Amino acid sequence: MDKLKDALKELGKSDYYPFHMPGHKRRAGEYFDYDPCLEDITEIDGFDNLHHPEGILKEEQEFAAGAFGSEESFFLINGSSCGVMAAIAAAAADSDQKLLMGRNGHKSAYSGLYFANVQADYLYPEKIPDVSFLGAVNPDDVLKAVNGNASYSGIFLTSPTYEGIVSDVQKICETAHGKNIPVIVDEAHGAHLGLFGGDGYFPKGALCQGADIVIQSLHKTLPAMTQTAILHVQGKLIDRERLRSYLSMFQSSSPSYVLMESISSCIHFCRENEQWLLKDYKKRLQDFYIRTKELACLKIITPSLINQNFGGRIKIEADPGKILIGTGKSGFSGKELYNILREKYHLQMEMASMDYVIAMTSIMDTDEGFERLICALLEIDVQALGQQGSRRRGFEEALEQDKKTSCGKAETVYSIREAFSKATVPVDISKSAGQVSGEFIYLYPPGIPVITPGERIGKELPAYLEEAAGMGLSIQGLRDYEHKKVFCIQDEAK
């Protein structure tokens, strides 16, 4: 029995609705007529070579560049991760320079630091009041850093974040370019912004704001298959040949034509059908926010609410396509709400945090899917009215622990590469505060490390991990799958 095949077929026949990536929402067959096996070829005559494009792939990448407004675009079939690592390595030409990097980067960015053997100074995004996730990088922090004593090979930002928070990339680029420092933006969650942003409803993409390299996961928010992504480059601050060399290193030498066709078809489809796709998508989102506005217990964390909470200190925008459903006064944890939506209503969310869940939407969603989500939330909200306060106190204590940990600045004792080269010993997590970690620890999704190899473990982290595990959140990175021990650097053990 082929268990994976059978499980996937069963899911495809079920009524589970995907409020998660990939952005095609399992509906590509309605628009794209192809059989993957018929198109699964190698670099035969007439079909070019991704690592040395001269024909059809060159033409399709040039079409993509025109669609997104870049000078040059590269298809990625190893996901955004390979683009992130190649971009960091391409920028890190001088070993004496550091990378100035948002601490909310995906784990692939930290892999990039390791492979490029470069150290990072971290930018800590601003905290948004009344929500448990971080906001945007403050351009003033960038200005202060580049005017300091350190020399930087590049600035690395994540915008939008997993929650859809967009930084002021334009202002950051103006500061960076004044010092001849390139800006790399991990826009994995914003490929749709690159095509449709800046229309007054969706925020602008990073490319049109001046970023030198922008990496996007097409499969997250556009109708493309999982593992498809694209990298855009412009300007003169990035060595293009160096970038090409690293892309060849981090991508498979046998790139999938099925995935490359998916990239090409996705971009053509979006450009050719932009008007009606956007009209329908915006209508669904606007209707959702109107009809969920009066929820009594649950709380939709709207883009306008995020802007209001930030108090206007810095420019911040949010992608309305990322629906953030806060548990509010319901008494539920994020994981409990996630489970209710999945088990009772057959609505599969993208992720759960301690006090909210994310429903990822795209141009491929349906009226029926949105209607089911709205009705489910209204029903859950009414039922939660009778349960207010029953478990709220303990939950709020856990949430405060989450806020302290997500905002805390860890001491960097060793670079990631140095830390990986050192001997480690297992230490009980409950006794690990003050030790220097020898491994990554992160919740997945979104895959942002709460601690990296070489960082000193803060006093809040053990309690945070215990609470996260107790709420059913997925802790990854630890060698100990039971989440009882963390491997710490032996020389620093206390």
Stockholm file with secondary structure:
# STOCKHOLM 1.0

chainA/1-494         MDKLKDALKELGKSDYYPFHMPGHKRRAGEYFDYDPCLEDITEIDGFDNLHHPEGILKEEQEFAAGAFGSEESFFLINGSSCGVMAAIAAAAADSDQKLLMGRNGHKSAYSGLYFANVQADYLYPEKIPDVSFLGAVNPDDVLKAVNGNASYSGIFLTSPTYEGIVSDVQKICETAHGKNIPVIVDEAHGAHLGLFGGDGYFPKGALCQGADIVIQSLHKTLPAMTQTAILHVQGKLIDRERLRSYLSMFQSSSPSYVLMESISSCIHFCRENEQWLLKDYKKRLQDFYIRTKELACLKIITPSLINQNFGGRIKIEADPGKILIGTGKSGFSGKELYNILREKYHLQMEMASMDYVIAMTSIMDTDEGFERLICALLEIDVQALGQQGSRRRGFEEALEQDKKTSCGKAETVYSIREAFSKATVPVDISKSAGQVSGEFIYLYPPGIPVITPGERIGKELPAYLEEAAGMGLSIQGLRDYEHKKVFCIQDEAK
#=GR chainA/1-494 SS CCHHHHHHHHHHHSCCEEESSSTTTTCGGGTCCCCHHHHCCCSCTTSCCTTSCCSHHHHHHHHHHHHHTCSEEEEESSHHHHHHHHHHHHHCCCTTCEEEEETTCCHHHHHHHHHHTCCEEEECCCBCTTSSSBCCCCHHHHHHHHTSSCCEEEEEEECSCTTCEECCHHHHHHHHHTTTCCEEEECGGGHHHHHHCSSSSSCCCSGGGTCSEEEECHHHHSSCCTTCEEEEECSSSSCHHHHHHHHHHHSCSSCCHHHHHHHHHHHHHHHHTHHHHHHHHHHHHHHHHHHTTTCSSSEECCHHHHHHHHTTSSCCEECTTEEEEECTTSCCCHHHHHHHHHHTTCEEESEECSSEEEEECCTTCCHHHHHHHHHHHHHHHHHHHTTTTSSHHHHHHHHHHHHHHHHCCCCBCSCHHHHHTSCEEEEEGGGCTTSBBSSCEEETTTTEEEECTTBBCCTTHHHHHHHHHHTTCCEESCSCTTSSEEEEEGGGCC
#=GC SS_cons         CCHHHHHHHHHHHSCCEEESSSTTTTCGGGTCCCCHHHHCCCSCTTSCCTTSCCSHHHHHHHHHHHHHTCSEEEEESSHHHHHHHHHHHHHCCCTTCEEEEETTCCHHHHHHHHHHTCCEEEECCCBCTTSSSBCCCCHHHHHHHHTSSCCEEEEEEECSCTTCEECCHHHHHHHHHTTTCCEEEECGGGHHHHHHCSSSSSCCCSGGGTCSEEEECHHHHSSCCTTCEEEEECSSSSCHHHHHHHHHHHSCSSCCHHHHHHHHHHHHHHHHTHHHHHHHHHHHHHHHHHHTTTCSSSEECCHHHHHHHHTTSSCCEECTTEEEEECTTSCCCHHHHHHHHHHTTCEEESEECSSEEEEECCTTCCHHHHHHHHHHHHHHHHHHHTTTTSSHHHHHHHHHHHHHHHHCCCCBCSCHHHHHTSCEEEEEGGGCTTSBBSSCEEETTTTEEEECTTBBCCTTHHHHHHHHHHTTCCEESCSCTTSSEEEEEGGGCC
//
